[in-house]
Amino acid sequence: MEQSGRLTLPTDVDMVDETIRLKELLGADALRDCDGTTFPDALLSQDAKKYATYYTTRKDNEWAEANPDEVQQEYLISDRVTARGETLRIELMKGFHREQLKVNTIHDPKRWWEVIDRTTGEVVPTDQWDYDEATGEVEIQTVPYHQYTVSFLAFLIWDPVHMFNFITNDWKDAPHQITFDVRLPKTQQHVKEKLKKWCEDNPEINVVRFTTFFHQFTLTFDDQKREKFVDWFGYSASVSPYILEQFEKWAGYKFRPEFIVDQGYHNSIFRVPSKEFRDYIEFQQIEVSKLAKEIVDIVHSYGKEAMMFVGDHWIGTEPFGKYFANIGLDAVVGSVGDGVTMRMVSDIKGVKYTEGRLLPYFFPDVFCEGGDPIGEAKENWLKVRRSILRSPLDRIGYGGYLKLAAQWDGFIDAIKFVVGEFRLIHENMQGESAYTAPFKVAVLSAWGPLRGWMSYQVHHSIWHREIYSYNGVLECLSGMPFDVEFIGFDDIKNGISDDIKVIINFGDAETAFSGGENWIDAEVVTKIREFVDNGGGFIGVGEPTAYQFEGRYFQLSDVLGVDREMMYSLSTDKYNELNPNHFILEDIEGEVDFGEGMSRIYAQGEDYQILSMDGEYSQLVVNDYGKGHGVYFAGLPYSPQNCRILMRAIYYAAGMEEEMKKFYVTDVDTELAVFEKTGKIAVINNSKEAKRTDLYVNGELAEKLELEPMEMRWVDYNANI
Amino acid sequence: MEQSGRLTLPTDVDMVDETIRLKELLGADALRDCDGTTFPDALLSQDAKKYATYYTTRKDNEWAEANPDEVQQEYLISDRVTARGETLRIELMKGFHREQLKVNTIHDPKRWWEVIDRTTGEVVPTDQWDYDEATGEVEIQTVPYHQYTVSFLAFLIWDPVHMFNFITNDWKDAPHQITFDVRLPKTQQHVKEKLKKWCEDNPEINVVRFTTFFHQFTLTFDDQKREKFVDWFGYSASVSPYILEQFEKWAGYKFRPEFIVDQGYHNSIFRVPSKEFRDYIEFQQIEVSKLAKEIVDIVHSYGKEAMMFVGDHWIGTEPFGKYFANIGLDAVVGSVGDGVTMRMVSDIKGVKYTEGRLLPYFFPDVFCEGGDPIGEAKENWLKVRRSILRSPLDRIGYGGYLKLAAQWDGFIDAIKFVVGEFRLIHENMQGESAYTAPFKVAVLSAWGPLRGWMSYQVHHSIWHREIYSYNGVLECLSGMPFDVEFIGFDDIKNGISDDIKVIINFGDAETAFSGGENWIDAEVVTKIREFVDNGGGFIGVGEPTAYQFEGRYFQLSDVLGVDREMMYSLSTDKYNELNPNHFILEDIEGEVDFGEGMSRIYAQGEDYQILSMDGEYSQLVVNDYGKGHGVYFAGLPYSPQNCRILMRAIYYAAGMEEEMKKFYVTDVDTELAVFEKTGKIAVINNSKEAKRTDLYVNGELAEKLELEPMEMRWVDYNANI
């Protein structure tokens, strides 16, 4: 069994001996620094790869201060203010933290700002407002009792992640790191030269770990230094007049601040993306990938590897976009909070290897009184392990202050367990893939492939009451024996690919994930009806296909067998009755957890069967539709039981119930991954209790297993056929 | 104390002696027959008013059968059927009960029917479909995988209420009563002649009780004789080519079946009414009131009174409409299920007196094993009594089979209690009104005054999980010391009346009661903002002012201090915190009941105070807005506690907290009504437990009272000032 390799550890100047001890103990083959730590010279001679975090956009205040017009910018929206009279003054920076952001008065406000009457949606002509620099207020000629906002450009005078780390760690003396815009020619030149010099000065560093390239995701603080707005996918801080003028030329139409500000929603990933925002993302990908390649080429020219962190300034790189591979990176590394965020890294193409930074991060917010870093490490691994068996990371690692980890009783043992299992998986799979069902499962949203494994997140893998009942679908899928493809509505219209047998659509109505107005596109609904009629499966969760139109809320209510009562059809009697006897629930004991669920779902049509009800309404419904099937879930948070239910629902929807028991374990808390080529089967216990489970191979009972809590048992495949 | 009068009892041929006994015992001064009972000749000489139910539209099958083209008609919509190929056959009567309805092939289908592609919303040209009378199917040339419906006319060959009574009572031999359309000239002539003859033949009858006039509310049965569709407000059965051609002339535009069928929602009261449907209601009111007056005139010409039952064929009469008083009725009688439906009768203007038919109805569905008619009578009276103190009925009565009531142990005593209290109220109020606050409370909806006391109902006072949390607002108001006015959005635009101090808007988004698209009318929101800014109050329940537009879901989020998280603003941090110390909750102990509540409500702005939270979200929020106030409730089902909370919220919203204790009782389960002119104060205990409550008069503690369960205590006003 492999005892070393595939592991990266953080280090720091005061941890030289401890780093060496832990490196040996855990078999780490790479060491790294982090934001706030420094790589000790004494370790440069160690037999390990040395990673250095590298920031293109900050840690050079001298440059930033000398070039204030090249500081990064962000589109902000002021408070919404209701006019009481014929004029109104709006204080732009009210509610923002003035140490982080500063109104941009260098570029002409009349060209780059927008004052909007939010009561009518109309833009206020530029001759009807003025910016008063002395007070920081915009004075507007108003219609009484209309509401107004000002969209304006501000300089990002404190890097948001540096600010976050500064606040979280209670740093005192560190100067605020100013961000500068590498897209601007002068700064670009400076940054490239600096990188060359740095490469020359640091010959022992093997891997330049970019954190990341040029544009920070949106993270804004309020006047009390609390988080005010965070969107891990946000493009609001990727703007500058220089970029926007280029965009106008490329797109062929005039830019409007509203394309970015978006009524104050800032194009949240939950918004059905507008054409203009899609264009902007496309343009940014082209430009960012081009410039990133130039940066990576410099690194390569010094014989070093270039690694990108999927986070911080990752905006515009879009790892699932069309241009990412062009960058020519050697590797990506990303924070892994669960199975979904693991797949968000491990499924990236166009790099030589992937690395996952597991949780917990060695920061004092977890390694503190009341914190439970060992519990977090175990929970994290339980979720991550099952998805690694499907699509493995090549490496894992940790970040933060090694000192915190080393001093926490028992924590290093927990890591040792994780690393051991990780290496064992690689040893047994030998680069081969686990068995998957002979069809693809497509996840349909308005984002399509661009947001693969990225839906239903606000900030990277943070739990929200509004999202967990949907995010569970992806978390379940991340470790299941299915090839998952993320598709958009154009992919439907261009013809559903033959290898897809099941389409899943989930989310709240009129979000990008449900699809909004796309559902009244006749081509979309007819293509899907035809697909199901001919034997396909369509699974909906929450408010799938929802858009109120022509007498239905769910536009594919005929396929799903359900609709949602929006008060308009209370006059219609429903007579819905429960019948839980169904393939999907065969293994399932006890109640099904629908998370937040969805109220007022009723079955309709003649071919449905209701498997679960809440009073007179339904939560789980199957429906025959021609040769195919619809399945409806009111919600599907992640749990081992829901993984089982979803797996059964997928096989049922695909009309391939027989295929399911090709490889199967009976206990709902257990799963398996079969590596036919290497002759190995992993049976994992996803619970913290011991479990008995029967293993089926090729449809036959092969072994009766007793698994320890959290155990991963490897079984010889060939002995069982 | 009055021992008799104000009471109507039902009778039947086999109940002569018992009727006389009960009439004396209860002091009834009127007797009536019912559907399925007959007035015994032996009682015609009794000293009491004699009511006879009279049906203009049925109980004359001879006429109906001789004139099949004058049978009443209804617009139906077929099942929605998805085309699999280029043609599709839809069986029109599938799912309808063929003994109730029959496809109308007398009038040209191509003129009066409509085939609609529900995938696009387009009407299928009439040359692309045909009706096959032999099979009862419409064959349509289709686009594959589009969905189609056929809207068609059917004859109502069994009166829906007769059918309902027939099924409920398990009648066997009664012939199905066919309905005929009194609007048609030939039938109209016949009905008038018949009425004249009937008046001549029944000289002892004093009151002709019309059940009702011409058009039945929508009540359709399915193929298993179960209720399929019921809308107590529905106009779908008020149509015929004769009427529709008149409508076209009056309206000046072409009629479309879709105006009635409305995507299959049949213009449910929850739909924001379309212009065309409003026009149709207006037209029907004009015509119905004109013809009803002719009928009433006949009755008057025989020296009898004309009474209308608000139910059954009441469609088009619209008691809160502009034309109702023109009918010249002497009285209305309506079923009284609670305070709201009591006010729906007692607030009707343009009649000499009002009568409420209290529950339970003497039918075997309640007077049966497991039934609790005494409990129902008490519950009913508790809800009705408090609203009678605000706006009294002139009379009460009961309906159904007297035999069932007479034989139920203790039931007659329960009635005696109710009747006694009812008479006492009249004796003490002497026709004067109880004290109300010195301002009006307006209920704002897209229906305006037309649906006063009628919102949030599907079928007359039937409980639904979807509506009780809203209907509670009206139920509370029905017995509260406020003048309530029902207003529409035009009333806002035309200028909010000076006597209104508080506006209430409640309901689910995009229903008629919330208001839908009216909320993006700049005139509406500016007028209300101005109103509140100048000291008015705005109370919202559920999804008030909701319509997603320009960055807000609640368009008056600035006034209310809250918005609803529709997933678009998850990136914005909220930091909402609870502070329940407020005037509104001063009396309140324990949890507040928000019923079904409303998820994801968050406070925003700077002037809010959150009085109740559910996790991170809010349920009860107050907001300062200029000189006025907003109040938000997540839901408000009826309960004595919620009456108190709403009363406090209204005084708070009006900025008149001081006024509240002018007349006040401390215990939340008790209320009072003050008759200053007659010098009487009624203190009522709305609970079934004994209560101690302190009575305040003109702001001073006047008496400490101990009330029996359900007690109504009369206190002398003048002794306490």
HADDOCK unambig.tbl for C-alpha pairs under 7 A between the chains (distance, minus, plus):
assign (segid A and resid 118 and name CA) (segid B and resid 550 and name CA) 5.64 0.50 0.50
assign (segid A and resid 119 and name CA) (segid B and resid 522 and name CA) 6.03 0.50 0.50
assign (segid A and resid 120 and name CA) (segid B and resid 522 and name CA) 6.53 0.50 0.50
assign (segid A and resid 121 and name CA) (segid B and resid 550 and name CA) 6.22 0.50 0.50
assign (segid A and resid 145 and name CA) (segid B and resid 526 and name CA) 4.97 0.50 0.50
assign (segid A and resid 145 and name CA) (segid B and resid 529 and name CA) 6.25 0.50 0.50
assign (segid A and resid 145 and name CA) (segid B and resid 530 and name CA) 6.66 0.50 0.50
assign (segid A and resid 146 and name CA) (segid B and resid 526 and name CA) 6.43 0.50 0.50
assign (segid A and resid 227 and name CA) (segid B and resid 573 and name CA) 6.68 0.50 0.50
assign (segid A and resid 228 and name CA) (segid B and resid 572 and name CA) 5.99 0.50 0.50
assign (segid A and resid 228 and name CA) (segid B and resid 573 and name CA) 5.20 0.50 0.50
assign (segid A and resid 229 and name CA) (segid B and resid 571 and name CA) 5.29 0.50 0.50
assign (segid A and resid 229 and name CA) (segid B and resid 572 and name CA) 4.50 0.50 0.50
assign (segid A and resid 229 and name CA) (segid B and resid 573 and name CA) 5.86 0.50 0.50
assign (segid A and resid 230 and name CA) (segid B and resid 571 and name CA) 5.02 0.50 0.50
assign (segid A and resid 230 and name CA) (segid B and resid 572 and name CA) 6.69 0.50 0.50
assign (segid A and resid 231 and name CA) (segid B and resid 571 and name CA) 5.51 0.50 0.50
assign (segid A and resid 263 and name CA) (segid B and resid 550 and name CA) 5.42 0.50 0.50
assign (segid A and resid 263 and name CA) (segid B and resid 551 and name CA) 4.56 0.50 0.50
assign (segid A and resid 264 and name CA) (segid B and resid 551 and name CA) 6.03 0.50 0.50
assign (segid A and resid 265 and name CA) (segid B and resid 551 and name CA) 6.85 0.50 0.50
assign (segid A and resid 265 and name CA) (segid B and resid 568 and name CA) 5.99 0.50 0.50
assign (segid A and resid 265 and name CA) (segid B and resid 569 and name CA) 5.76 0.50 0.50
assign (segid A and resid 268 and name CA) (segid B and resid 568 and name CA) 6.12 0.50 0.50
assign (segid A and resid 270 and name CA) (segid B and resid 567 and name CA) 6.24 0.50 0.50
assign (segid A and resid 270 and name CA) (segid B and resid 568 and name CA) 5.69 0.50 0.50
assign (segid A and resid 271 and name CA) (segid B and resid 568 and name CA) 6.05 0.50 0.50
assign (segid A and resid 458 and name CA) (segid B and resid 570 and name CA) 6.73 0.50 0.50
assign (segid A and resid 458 and name CA) (segid B and resid 571 and name CA) 6.06 0.50 0.50
assign (segid A and resid 522 and name CA) (segid B and resid 119 and name CA) 6.03 0.50 0.50
assign (segid A and resid 522 and name CA) (segid B and resid 120 and name CA) 6.53 0.50 0.50
assign (segid A and resid 526 and name CA) (segid B and resid 145 and name CA) 4.98 0.50 0.50
assign (segid A and resid 526 and name CA) (segid B and resid 146 and name CA) 6.43 0.50 0.50
assign (segid A and resid 529 and name CA) (segid B and resid 145 and name CA) 6.26 0.50 0.50
assign (segid A and resid 530 and name CA) (segid B and resid 145 and name CA) 6.66 0.50 0.50
assign (segid A and resid 550 and name CA) (segid B and resid 118 and name CA) 5.65 0.50 0.50
assign (segid A and resid 550 and name CA) (segid B and resid 121 and name CA) 6.21 0.50 0.50
assign (segid A and resid 550 and name CA) (segid B and resid 263 and name CA) 5.42 0.50 0.50
assign (segid A and resid 551 and name CA) (segid B and resid 263 and name CA) 4.55 0.50 0.50
assign (segid A and resid 551 and name CA) (segid B and resid 264 and name CA) 6.01 0.50 0.50
assign (segid A and resid 551 and name CA) (segid B and resid 265 and name CA) 6.84 0.50 0.50
assign (segid A and resid 567 and name CA) (segid B and resid 270 and name CA) 6.22 0.50 0.50
assign (segid A and resid 568 and name CA) (segid B and resid 265 and name CA) 5.98 0.50 0.50
assign (segid A and resid 568 and name CA) (segid B and resid 268 and name CA) 6.11 0.50 0.50
assign (segid A and resid 568 and name CA) (segid B and resid 270 and name CA) 5.68 0.50 0.50
assign (segid A and resid 568 and name CA) (segid B and resid 271 and name CA) 6.04 0.50 0.50
assign (segid A and resid 569 and name CA) (segid B and resid 265 and name CA) 5.75 0.50 0.50
assign (segid A and resid 570 and name CA) (segid B and resid 458 and name CA) 6.75 0.50 0.50
assign (segid A and resid 571 and name CA) (segid B and resid 229 and name CA) 5.32 0.50 0.50
assign (segid A and resid 571 and name CA) (segid B and resid 230 and name CA) 5.03 0.50 0.50
assign (segid A and resid 571 and name CA) (segid B and resid 231 and name CA) 5.51 0.50 0.50
assign (segid A and resid 571 and name CA) (segid B and resid 458 and name CA) 6.06 0.50 0.50
assign (segid A and resid 572 and name CA) (segid B and resid 228 and name CA) 5.99 0.50 0.50
assign (segid A and resid 572 and name CA) (segid B and resid 229 and name CA) 4.50 0.50 0.50
assign (segid A and resid 572 and name CA) (segid B and resid 230 and name CA) 6.68 0.50 0.50
assign (segid A and resid 573 and name CA) (segid B and resid 227 and name CA) 6.67 0.50 0.50
assign (segid A and resid 573 and name CA) (segid B and resid 228 and name CA) 5.19 0.50 0.50
assign (segid A and resid 573 and name CA) (segid B and resid 229 and name CA) 5.86 0.50 0.50
